[in-house]
Amino acid sequence: MDTARRVYVVGPHKCFPIAAYFHYAHQMFRDTAVLATGRDTLLTDELRTLGASDAMLAVSFSRYTRDTVEAVRYAAKRGAAVDAAITEARA
């Protein structure tokens, strides 16, 4: 994420608070974060400028939202690094 042109942060619905906090904290150090919410438009519309020099942080919990899964697939198809995913762990 440190060398990415932009860091797209995806965490719709119940994961939004975590994604929004990461975006906020990242903006304190670098102004390269893009919070993609899918609230006012399609999530993929917000990711249309995502490319190979970008990275994505995806936040999702079990029953993963289709939007998050599609966003990660879209990022991979565009050559962006999906550097991290925050998810729940089940014991």
JOSUL-V254471 format. One record per helix or strand of 2 or more residues. SS is the DSSP state (~ for helix, > for strand). FROM is the first residue (numbers start at 1). LEN is the number of residues. If there is no record, write none. Layout:
BEGIN
SS;FROM;LEN
SS;FROM;LEN
END
This chain:
BEGIN
>;7;4
~;13;17
>;33;4
~;43;4
>;55;5
~;66;12
>;81;6
END
